[in-house]
Amino acid sequence: MVRKSTKKIKCGNRFIGGDSPISIQSMTNTDTRNINATVSQIKRLEEAGCEIIRVAIPDMEAAMAVKEIKRNISLPLVADIHFDYRLALKCIENGIDKLRINPGNIGDVERVKQVVSRAKERDIPIRIGVNAGSLEKRIVEKYGITPQALVESALGHIKILEALDYDKIVISLKASDVGLTFDAYKLLSERVDYPLHIGITEAGTVWRGTIKSAIGIGSLLLSGMGDTVRVSLTGDPVEEIKVAKEILQSLKIRNFGVNFISCPTCGRCQIDLEKLARKIEDELSDLNENITIAVMGCAVNGPGEAREADIGIAGGKNSGLLFKKGEIIRRVSEDKIVEAILEEVRAMRTDFHGGK
């Protein structure tokens, strides 16, 4: 997998594109005007691993709230604005780090000039966000809801900004249809070198949305596209961060701690593997070291298929074979398996930190 080289753009205290890590984004689902609730949710998201956060700006009261929200958080803050250029100007004044606004939808060129001029003064990037559900009527009449339609819409907005000598641009082309989204990004990626914000919009509930997002985002990343990721799920946005981290870690693009392997079990399994796997995964959820743990149901799927694991267990009858790097080190009873794994992890962490 070779990641496409794109323009590197500063967003608050982070960068998007170029050689910067693929960042994880989310969006609050609180009322932005409720400053305490919004700040509280952003802090929860940051603790979960969010790196850039977006808030909806439906009116001037929300734009005014940006100042206090920004004062109480450390993540780069993005304002999501539609149609009203005055909201963009107020958010810039109040310290926003990035705008999500489509220049073709905010009125005449003088209004766009005002936003671009203020954004330039403060080195604020603009994300052009094209969604399949809100394409311009003339483009839909020409192309229908197709990859070409999404790309033409994006290029039109880009042209407006470039004509004003502005190039701190990030682009997203989103649809709830995985194939449509992939084809649109591929087509656009061949045309521009701006960083891409990728995701499957309106993906659904946590269960369905996770599957669609994993397929769509994973396909884009495997094809070398994507500089920042937002998983869109109906529910607690913390779940979006968990899914995004697992997608990036599964593709070995980024490391967020434990890589957890467990087999699906079969008739050979003679221990309660599901219970053990959940317990071990939960106990190690806060571990930051890059360690691979394998919880396997039997010797067939044990050290052999999981020989790359740093530490693992292969189930037997009311017991398990503990192994490290494919080598069996001892047998432990079923009730001691969790503690045995944790003991080995603690020893490995001591090695990582030089005995400290």
ZADORO-811165 format. One line per 5 residues: number of its first residue (from 0); their letters; for each residue x, z, y of N, C-alpha, C. Coordinates in steps of 0.05 Angstrom, whole numbers, always signed. Layout:
N
NUM = a = X,Z,Y,X,Z,Y,X,Z,Y; ... .
REM end
This chain:
356
0 = mvrks = +17,+0,-24,+0,+0,+0,+18,+0,+25; +15,-20,+42,+31,-22,+66,+11,-21,+90; +15,-1,+106,-3,+3,+129,+4,-16,+151; -16,-29,+162,-12,-48,+184,-2,-33,+208; +18,-46,+222,+29,-34,+246,+10,-40,+269 .
5 = tkkik = +2,-19,+283,-16,-22,+306,-5,-8,+331; -17,-13,+353,-9,+0,+378,-12,+30,+376; +8,+45,+386,+7,+74,+386,-5,+84,+412; -26,+100,+410,-41,+109,+433,-43,+140,+433; -38,+152,+456,-39,+181,+459,-68,+190,+463 .
10 = cgnrf = -75,+211,+448,-102,+223,+451,-98,+253,+452; -98,+264,+477,-92,+293,+480,-64,+299,+470; -62,+318,+451,-36,+325,+440,-30,+311,+414; -44,+289,+408,-39,+274,+384,-36,+244,+391; -28,+229,+371,-26,+200,+374,-43,+187,+352 .
15 = iggds = -54,+163,+359,-69,+147,+340,-55,+120,+338; -50,+111,+313,-37,+85,+310,-7,+87,+309; +6,+63,+306,+35,+62,+304,+45,+77,+279; +65,+94,+283,+76,+109,+260,+65,+137,+258; +44,+143,+274,+32,+170,+273,+15,+173,+247 .
20 = pisiq = +13,+198,+237,-4,+202,+213,-33,+194,+218; -46,+185,+197,-74,+178,+199,-89,+204,+203; -102,+206,+226,-115,+232,+234,-144,+234,+224; -153,+259,+224,-180,+265,+214,-197,+273,+237; -220,+260,+240,-239,+266,+261,-265,+276,+250 .
25 = smtnt = -281,+289,+268,-308,+295,+262,-324,+296,+288; -349,+301,+287,-366,+302,+311,-384,+327,+308; -387,+342,+329,-404,+366,+328,-433,+357,+325; -449,+374,+312,-478,+369,+312,-493,+391,+327; -479,+406,+343,-492,+425,+361,-501,+411,+386 .
30 = dtrni = -517,+424,+402,-524,+414,+428,-500,+420,+446; -488,+399,+457,-464,+402,+473,-468,+420,+497; -493,+421,+506,-499,+439,+529,-498,+468,+522; -499,+474,+496,-496,+501,+486,-466,+505,+481; -452,+514,+501,-423,+515,+500,-413,+534,+478 .
35 = natvs = -425,+557,+475,-416,+576,+455,-418,+565,+427; -441,+553,+421,-446,+542,+394,-427,+519,+389; -422,+503,+409,-404,+479,+406,-375,+488,+402; -366,+507,+418,-339,+517,+415,-335,+530,+387; -355,+546,+379,-354,+559,+353,-351,+539,+330 .
40 = qikrl = -367,+518,+331,-366,+498,+310,-339,+483,+311; -329,+477,+334,-303,+463,+336,-281,+480,+324; -282,+506,+329,-261,+523,+317,-263,+524,+287; -288,+524,+276,-291,+522,+247,-280,+496,+236; -285,+475,+251,-275,+448,+242,-244,+447,+243 .
45 = eeagc = -233,+459,+264,-204,+459,+266,-192,+475,+243; -204,+498,+236,-194,+514,+213,-196,+499,+187; -216,+481,+185,-219,+465,+160,-199,+442,+159; -187,+434,+182,-168,+413,+182,-174,+390,+201; -195,+392,+217,-202,+372,+237,-180,+369,+257 .
50 = eiirv = -174,+345,+266,-152,+341,+285,-160,+328,+311; -183,+315,+312,-195,+305,+336,-225,+309,+334; -238,+319,+356,-266,+325,+354,-282,+311,+376; -305,+301,+369,-322,+286,+388,-348,+301,+393; -357,+300,+417,-383,+312,+425,-401,+292,+438 .
55 = aipdm = -427,+294,+433,-446,+276,+446,-451,+285,+475; -452,+265,+493,-457,+270,+521,-483,+255,+529; -506,+267,+524,-531,+254,+530,-539,+254,+560; -528,+274,+575,-537,+277,+603,-515,+291,+619; -520,+295,+645,-500,+306,+662,-494,+335,+656 .
60 = eaama = -514,+350,+646,-509,+378,+638,-488,+379,+616; -490,+361,+597,-471,+360,+575,-443,+352,+585; -442,+333,+604,-417,+325,+616,-404,+348,+631; -420,+365,+644,-410,+388,+658,-399,+409,+639; -411,+411,+615,-402,+430,+595,-375,+424,+584 .
65 = vkeik = -366,+399,+586,-340,+391,+576,-317,+409,+586; -319,+416,+612,-297,+431,+624,-293,+458,+610; -315,+472,+605,-313,+499,+592,-306,+496,+563; -317,+476,+549,-311,+471,+521,-281,+466,+518; -271,+448,+535,-243,+441,+534,-225,+465,+539 .
70 = rnisl = -233,+483,+556,-217,+507,+562,-215,+525,+538; -233,+524,+520,-234,+543,+497,-226,+531,+470; -216,+507,+470,-207,+495,+445,-179,+483,+448; -167,+476,+425,-140,+464,+426,-140,+435,+415; -162,+427,+403,-164,+400,+392,-169,+379,+415 .
75 = plvad = -158,+355,+412,-166,+334,+430,-196,+330,+430; -208,+327,+453,-237,+326,+455,-246,+298,+465; -265,+286,+450,-275,+259,+455,-304,+260,+464; -310,+246,+485,-337,+244,+496,-351,+219,+485; -374,+223,+472,-390,+201,+462,-412,+194,+482 .
80 = ihfdy = -409,+171,+495,-427,+164,+517,-439,+137,+513; -465,+135,+519,-478,+109,+518,-491,+102,+545; -485,+78,+555,-498,+66,+578,-492,+77,+606; -489,+103,+609,-487,+115,+636,-457,+120,+644; -447,+103,+661,-419,+105,+669,-413,+131,+684 .
85 = rlalk = -433,+142,+697,-429,+167,+712,-422,+190,+694; -433,+190,+670,-426,+211,+651,-396,+209,+643; -386,+184,+640,-358,+180,+634,-340,+190,+657; -348,+184,+681,-332,+194,+704,-331,+224,+705; -354,+237,+700,-355,+266,+701,-338,+278,+678 .
90 = cieng = -339,+266,+655,-324,+276,+632,-294,+273,+637; -286,+251,+650,-257,+248,+657,-249,+269,+677; -266,+274,+696,-260,+295,+716,-258,+322,+703; -273,+327,+682,-273,+353,+669,-252,+356,+646; -235,+336,+643,-212,+339,+625,-215,+328,+598 .
95 = idklr = -234,+309,+594,-237,+297,+567,-211,+282,+559; -205,+281,+533,-181,+268,+523,-185,+239,+515; -210,+231,+510,-215,+204,+501,-245,+198,+505; -251,+173,+511,-279,+165,+515,-287,+147,+492; -312,+150,+482,-324,+130,+465,-346,+118,+481 .
100 = inpgn = -341,+94,+492,-361,+81,+509,-356,+51,+507; -377,+35,+504,-374,+6,+503,-377,-5,+531; -356,-17,+542,-357,-26,+570,-379,-47,+576; -386,-62,+556,-407,-82,+560,-435,-71,+563; -437,-45,+558,-464,-32,+559,-468,-13,+582 .
105 = igdve = -449,-12,+601,-451,+8,+623,-456,-5,+650; -464,-30,+650,-472,-42,+675,-452,-63,+685; -452,-68,+712,-436,-89,+723,-406,-82,+723; -390,-101,+730,-361,-98,+728,-351,-76,+746; -364,-71,+769,-355,-50,+787,-357,-23,+774 .
110 = rvkqv = -377,-18,+758,-380,+7,+744,-358,+10,+723; -353,-12,+708,-331,-11,+688,-305,-6,+702; -300,-19,+725,-275,-15,+740,-271,+14,+746; -292,+28,+755,-290,+56,+762,-281,+73,+738; -293,+68,+715,-286,+83,+691,-257,+77,+683 .
115 = vsrak = -250,+52,+682,-223,+44,+674,-202,+55,+694; -208,+54,+719,-189,+64,+739,-184,+94,+735; -205,+110,+731,-201,+138,+726,-188,+144,+699; -194,+128,+679,-181,+131,+653,-151,+126,+655; -144,+105,+670,-116,+99,+674,-101,+121,+688 .
120 = erdip = -113,+133,+708,-101,+154,+723,-93,+178,+705; -110,+183,+685,-105,+206,+668,-96,+199,+639; -89,+174,+636,-78,+165,+610,-98,+170,+587; -123,+164,+592,-144,+170,+572,-152,+144,+558; -151,+144,+531,-158,+120,+516,-189,+117,+514 .
125 = irigv = -197,+93,+508,-225,+87,+504,-229,+75,+476; -248,+87,+462,-256,+75,+436,-280,+57,+440; -277,+33,+432,-300,+14,+430,-312,+18,+403; -337,+27,+403,-350,+33,+378,-374,+14,+373; -370,-5,+355,-391,-24,+349,-405,-16,+323 .
130 = nagsl = -431,-14,+325,-448,-7,+302,-467,-29,+294; -470,-34,+269,-487,-56,+260,-516,-52,+269; -524,-28,+273,-552,-23,+281,-558,-26,+310; -537,-31,+327,-542,-33,+356,-527,-56,+368; -525,-78,+353,-512,-102,+363,-528,-115,+385 .
135 = ekriv = -514,-130,+403,-528,-144,+424,-547,-165,+412; -570,-168,+425,-590,-186,+414,-580,-215,+411; -565,-225,+431,-555,-252,+430,-536,-257,+406; -521,-236,+399,-502,-238,+377,-517,-238,+351; -537,-221,+349,-553,-221,+324,-568,-247,+320 .
140 = ekygi = -578,-258,+342,-592,-284,+339,-572,-306,+331; -547,-304,+338,-527,-324,+331,-517,-321,+303; -511,-296,+295,-497,-291,+270,-514,-275,+249; -535,-261,+258,-548,-242,+240,-530,-217,+239; -537,-199,+221,-521,-174,+218,-499,-181,+198 .
145 = tpqal = -476,-190,+208,-454,-200,+191,-428,-189,+202; -407,-192,+186,-380,-184,+196,-373,-199,+222; -380,-225,+223,-374,-241,+247,-388,-229,+272; -412,-219,+268,-427,-208,+291,-413,-183,+301; -405,-165,+283,-392,-141,+291,-366,-147,+306 .
150 = vesal = -351,-166,+295,-325,-173,+307,-329,-186,+335; -348,-204,+337,-352,-217,+363,-361,-196,+384; -377,-177,+376,-385,-156,+395,-360,-140,+404; -344,-133,+385,-319,-117,+392,-301,-133,+410; -297,-159,+404,-279,-175,+420,-289,-179,+448 .
155 = ghiki = -316,-179,+451,-328,-181,+478,-322,-157,+495; -324,-133,+483,-318,-109,+497,-288,-107,+503; -272,-115,+484,-242,-115,+488,-235,-133,+512; -247,-156,+513,-241,-175,+535,-247,-163,+562; -268,-148,+564,-275,-135,+590,-253,-116,+599 .
160 = leald = -243,-100,+580,-222,-80,+586,-195,-94,+592; -189,-114,+576,-163,-128,+580,-163,-142,+607; -185,-152,+615,-187,-166,+641,-181,-147,+664; -184,-121,+659,-178,-100,+679,-151,-88,+674; -134,-102,+658,-107,-94,+652,-107,-66,+639 .
165 = ydkiv = -125,-62,+620,-127,-37,+606,-124,-42,+576; -106,-28,+562,-101,-34,+534,-99,-8,+517; -107,+14,+527,-106,+39,+511,-133,+40,+496; -135,+22,+477,-161,+17,+463,-159,+24,+434; -180,+38,+424,-184,+42,+395,-210,+29,+388 .
170 = islka = -212,+18,+364,-237,+3,+357,-248,+13,+331; -275,+14,+330,-289,+19,+305,-311,-2,+301; -314,-10,+276,-336,-29,+268,-350,-16,+245; -373,-4,+250,-385,+12,+229,-413,+2,+221; -418,+4,+195,-445,-1,+184,-449,+19,+161 .
175 = sdvgl = -474,+22,+153,-479,+39,+130,-474,+23,+104; -471,-3,+106,-465,-21,+84,-435,-22,+80; -425,-13,+57,-397,-12,+52,-383,-39,+53; -394,-59,+40,-382,-85,+40,-381,-98,+67; -403,-95,+82,-404,-106,+110,-382,-93,+127 .
180 = tfday = -380,-67,+124,-360,-53,+140,-332,-62,+133; -326,-64,+107,-299,-72,+99,-292,-100,+109; -311,-119,+106,-306,-146,+114,-302,-149,+144; -317,-132,+159,-315,-133,+188,-287,-123,+197; -279,-101,+186,-252,-90,+193,-230,-110,+186 .
185 = kllse = -233,-122,+163,-212,-141,+154,-210,-164,+173; -233,-174,+181,-234,-197,+200,-222,-189,+227; -229,-166,+236,-218,-157,+262,-188,-151,+261; -180,-139,+239,-152,-132,+236,-134,-156,+237; -144,-179,+230,-129,-204,+231,-127,-215,+259 .
190 = rvdyp = -144,-204,+277,-146,-214,+305,-132,-197,+326; -131,-170,+321,-120,-152,+341,-101,-132,+329; -85,-119,+346,-67,-99,+337,-73,-71,+349; -98,-68,+358,-106,-42,+368,-111,-23,+344; -107,+3,+347,-112,+21,+324,-142,+21,+317 .
195 = lhigi = -147,+25,+291,-174,+25,+281,-184,+53,+273; -207,+60,+283,-221,+84,+275,-240,+75,+253; -236,+86,+228,-252,+75,+205,-271,+96,+194; -292,+86,+182,-312,+103,+170,-336,+86,+162; -353,+98,+146,-379,+86,+139,-400,+103,+154 .
200 = teagt = -414,+90,+173,-433,+105,+189,-459,+111,+174; -472,+133,+181,-497,+140,+168,-495,+138,+138; -474,+149,+127,-468,+147,+98,-488,+162,+81; -501,+183,+93,-521,+198,+78,-514,+227,+75; -527,+240,+56,-523,+268,+50,-495,+272,+38 .
205 = vwrgt = -487,+297,+34,-460,+303,+25,-454,+289,-1; -473,+289,-20,-468,+276,-46,-466,+246,-43; -486,+233,-33,-486,+204,-31,-465,+194,-11; -464,+209,+12,-446,+201,+33,-417,+203,+25; -410,+222,+9,-383,+225,-1,-375,+201,-18 .
210 = iksai = -393,+192,-35,-387,+169,-52,-383,+144,-36; -402,+139,-17,-400,+115,-1,-375,+116,+17; -369,+139,+28,-345,+142,+45,-320,+138,+30; -318,+150,+6,-294,+147,-11,-289,+118,-18; -310,+104,-24,-307,+75,-31,-298,+59,-6 .
215 = gigsl = -313,+63,+15,-309,+47,+39,-282,+53,+53; -278,+79,+59,-253,+87,+72,-229,+82,+54; -233,+89,+28,-211,+85,+9,-203,+56,+7; -222,+38,+7,-216,+9,+5,-201,+0,+29; -209,+9,+53,-196,+1,+77,-167,+12,+78 .
220 = llsgm = -163,+37,+71,-137,+48,+71,-118,+35,+50; -129,+29,+27,-113,+15,+7,-105,-13,+16; -121,-24,+34,-115,-51,+44,-97,-50,+69; -88,-26,+76,-70,-22,+99,-83,-19,+126; -110,-16,+126,-124,-13,+151,-133,+16,+156 .
225 = gdtvr = -132,+24,+181,-141,+51,+188,-120,+68,+200; -126,+79,+224,-107,+97,+238,-119,+124,+243; -145,+126,+242,-159,+152,+245,-185,+150,+229; -193,+172,+217,-216,+171,+198,-238,+190,+206; -263,+181,+204,-285,+200,+207,-305,+194,+184 .
230 = vsltg = -309,+215,+168,-330,+213,+147,-356,+222,+160; -377,+207,+156,-403,+213,+169,-423,+223,+148; -429,+249,+149,-447,+261,+129,-470,+275,+143; -493,+276,+130,-516,+291,+140,-512,+320,+130; -506,+338,+148,-501,+365,+141,-479,+378,+157 .
235 = dpvee = -468,+399,+147,-447,+414,+161,-422,+396,+164; -413,+391,+189,-390,+373,+192,-364,+382,+179; -363,+408,+172,-339,+417,+157,-336,+402,+131; -359,+394,+119,-358,+379,+94,-344,+352,+99; -347,+341,+123,-334,+315,+129,-304,+318,+128 .
240 = ikvak = -294,+340,+138,-265,+345,+138,-255,+348,+109; -269,+362,+93,-261,+366,+65,-259,+339,+51; -279,+322,+55,-279,+295,+42,-257,+278,+52; -253,+278,+79,-232,+261,+90,-204,+269,+80; -200,+296,+79,-174,+305,+69,-169,+297,+40 .
245 = eilqs = -190,+299,+24,-187,+292,-5,-182,+262,-8; -195,+245,+8,-190,+216,+7,-161,+210,+14; -151,+222,+35,-123,+217,+43,-103,+227,+23; -110,+251,+12,-91,+262,-8,-92,+247,-34; -115,+238,-42,-118,+223,-67,-102,+197,-66 .
250 = lkirn = -100,+185,-42,-84,+161,-39,-55,+166,-33; -48,+192,-32,-20,+200,-26,-11,+191,+1; -30,+189,+19,-24,+182,+47,-16,+207,+62; -30,+229,+57,-22,+255,+69,-24,+277,+48; -11,+299,+54,-11,+321,+35,-24,+345,+49 .
255 = fgvnf = -44,+357,+36,-58,+380,+47,-57,+404,+28; -37,+404,+10,-35,+427,-7,-38,+420,-36; -53,+435,-51,-55,+432,-80,-68,+406,-88; -56,+391,-106,-68,+368,-119,-79,+378,-145; -106,+378,-149,-119,+391,-171,-128,+370,-192 .
260 = iscpt = -120,+373,-217,-128,+355,-238,-143,+371,-259; -166,+361,-268,-180,+374,-291,-195,+352,-306; -196,+355,-332,-208,+335,-349,-238,+339,-351; -254,+319,-359,-283,+321,-359,-294,+337,-383; -277,+345,-401,-283,+360,-426,-297,+341,-446 .
265 = cgrcq = -296,+350,-471,-310,+335,-493,-314,+355,-515; -322,+345,-539,-327,+362,-561,-303,+377,-572; -278,+369,-563,-254,+383,-572,-250,+409,-557; -262,+411,-534,-257,+434,-516,-270,+460,-528; -254,+481,-530,-263,+506,-542,-261,+530,-522 .
270 = idlek = -258,+524,-496,-258,+544,-476,-278,+536,-454; -285,+555,-437,-304,+549,-415,-287,+536,-392; -281,+510,-395,-263,+497,-377,-275,+495,-349; -301,+489,-347,-313,+486,-320,-310,+512,-304; -315,+535,-316,-313,+560,-303,-284,+565,-295 .
275 = larki = -265,+560,-313,-237,+564,-307,-228,+546,-284; -235,+521,-285,-227,+502,-265,-237,+510,-237; -262,+518,-236,-273,+526,-210,-259,+551,-199; -254,+570,-217,-241,+595,-209,-212,+589,-199; -197,+573,-213,-170,+567,-205,-169,+551,-179 .
280 = edels = -187,+532,-177,-189,+516,-153,-196,+533,-129; -214,+552,-133,-222,+570,-111,-199,+588,-103; -185,+599,-123,-163,+617,-117,-140,+604,-102; -137,+578,-106,-115,+563,-94,-123,+546,-70; -147,+550,-60,-158,+533,-39,-143,+535,-13 .
285 = dlnen = -130,+557,-8,-115,+561,+17,-85,+555,+15; -77,+546,-9,-48,+541,-13,-39,+515,+1; -18,+517,+16,-8,+494,+32,+14,+478,+19; +28,+490,-1,+50,+476,-14,+39,+453,-31; +56,+433,-33,+50,+409,-48,+54,+414,-78 .
290 = itiav = +35,+425,-91,+37,+432,-119,+14,+419,-134; +20,+407,-158,-1,+395,-175,-8,+414,-197; -34,+421,-199,-44,+439,-220,-62,+424,-238; -59,+426,-264,-76,+413,-284,-90,+433,-301; -116,+430,-304,-132,+447,-322,-146,+428,-342 .
295 = mgcav = -135,+428,-366,-143,+408,-387,-156,+423,-410; -175,+408,-423,-192,+421,-443,-179,+425,-470; -159,+408,-477,-147,+410,-504,-119,+398,-503; -105,+400,-525,-77,+391,-526,-75,+360,-523; -97,+346,-531,-97,+317,-529,-94,+309,-499 .
300 = ngpge = -109,+323,-482,-108,+317,-453,-89,+336,-438; -74,+352,-453,-57,+372,-440,-31,+362,-430; -9,+372,-440,+17,+365,-429,+23,+335,-428; +11,+320,-447,+16,+291,-447,+5,+277,-423; -21,+277,-419,-33,+263,-397,-28,+276,-370 .
305 = aread = -21,+302,-371,-16,+316,-346,+13,+325,-343; +31,+308,-355,+59,+317,-355,+71,+318,-327; +59,+304,-307,+69,+304,-280,+61,+329,-265; +43,+345,-276,+34,+369,-263,+57,+390,-262; +58,+404,-239,+78,+426,-237,+71,+448,-256 .
310 = igiag = +45,+455,-258,+36,+476,-275,+9,+468,-287; +5,+474,-313,-21,+467,-325,-28,+484,-348; -53,+480,-357,-63,+494,-381,-77,+474,-398; -72,+476,-424,-86,+459,-444,-101,+478,-462; -128,+475,-463,-144,+494,-477,-141,+492,-507 .
315 = gknsg = -144,+515,-520,-145,+517,-549,-169,+534,-557; -170,+546,-580,-192,+563,-588,-189,+590,-575; -206,+595,-555,-206,+620,-540,-179,+626,-528; -163,+605,-522,-136,+609,-511,-128,+583,-497; -104,+584,-486,-93,+560,-473,-63,+559,-475 .
320 = llfkk = -53,+534,-476,-24,+530,-475,-16,+526,-446; +1,+543,-436,+11,+541,-409,+35,+523,-409; +36,+503,-391,+58,+485,-390,+67,+479,-361; +93,+472,-359,+105,+465,-333,+120,+439,-336; +113,+420,-319,+126,+393,-320,+126,+382,-349 .
325 = geiir = +103,+385,-362,+100,+373,-389,+111,+390,-412; +125,+412,-406,+137,+428,-427,+121,+454,-431; +112,+459,-456,+97,+483,-462,+115,+508,-459; +106,+528,-445,+122,+552,-442,+111,+576,-457; +84,+578,-460,+73,+600,-476,+43,+596,-480 .
330 = rvsed = +32,+611,-498,+3,+611,-503,-9,+637,-491; -32,+634,-478,-45,+658,-466,-74,+658,-475; -86,+682,-477,-114,+684,-484,-132,+674,-461; -156,+666,-468,-174,+653,-448,-178,+671,-424; -181,+697,-428,-186,+715,-406,-161,+720,-388 .
335 = kivea = -138,+709,-397,-113,+713,-381,-104,+686,-368; -119,+665,-372,-110,+639,-363,-108,+638,-332; -128,+647,-318,-128,+645,-289,-104,+661,-278; -100,+685,-287,-78,+701,-277,-51,+689,-285; -49,+676,-308,-24,+663,-316,-17,+640,-297 .
340 = ileev = -37,+624,-291,-33,+602,-272,-24,+612,-245; -38,+633,-235,-32,+644,-208,-4,+656,-208; +4,+668,-230,+30,+680,-232,+52,+659,-230; +48,+637,-244,+67,+615,-243,+68,+602,-215; +44,+600,-202,+44,+589,-175,+59,+607,-156 .
345 = ramrt = +55,+634,-158,+70,+652,-141,+100,+649,-145; +108,+646,-170,+137,+643,-176,+147,+617,-163; +132,+596,-165,+140,+570,-154,+141,+572,-124; +123,+586,-111,+123,+589,-82,+148,+604,-73; +156,+624,-89,+181,+639,-83,+204,+621,-84 .
350 = dfhgg = +205,+603,-104,+227,+583,-105,+227,+565,-81; +202,+556,-72,+200,+538,-49,+212,+551,-24; +207,+577,-22,+215,+591,+3,+242,+606,+0; +258,+598,-20,+284,+609,-23,+285,+639,-30; +265,+648,-45,+265,+675,-54,+253,+695,-34 .
355 = k = +244,+684,-11,+233,+702,+10,+204,+709,+4 .
REM end
